[in-house]
Amino acid sequence: MEVLWLKSQKIPHQKICQLAGISPNTLLTYLRDDQEGGIEKLKEINFYRPKSELEPQRETLKKYFEKNPHIRPIVRGKAGNPVEFGAKLSASCYNG
């Protein structure tokens, strides 16, 4: 809604994007949606959510991890890196 107000104040698109923290494509989508359906159209939640390649294996994986609770996914490094699977262990230090 702020984007529409900024647009009504004749603020340039680049400045609107900067103030609202959105991309130029998102701004154009908002403006198009407003023209096509007004506020009600803008209230709709539309975002891209890709389907996981593992979705067909969901039940198989769930059963496997229920049967093998000691094995857990381990995320290595930053987000987006591959996930490894291994035993859930903790290191302890005795006497030193």
C-alpha angles and dihedrals in degrees: 000000000000089000091058091049091050089049090051088055089058093244112162117258093243091056092045090053091049094048095044095040094234136125123254089249091054091050091052090048091052092048092047092048090050091052093046101044112358123221094337091059090049091053091062114102109229119167136145115255113175119216115249116244086224094058094099088054096049097112094042091051093045092053091046094053092044088053093044106037093165091069115080135168112262118203111212120204124330127357113283094040119119120277117235127201124224147136117302100242136160125204121232129191121214124191098351 
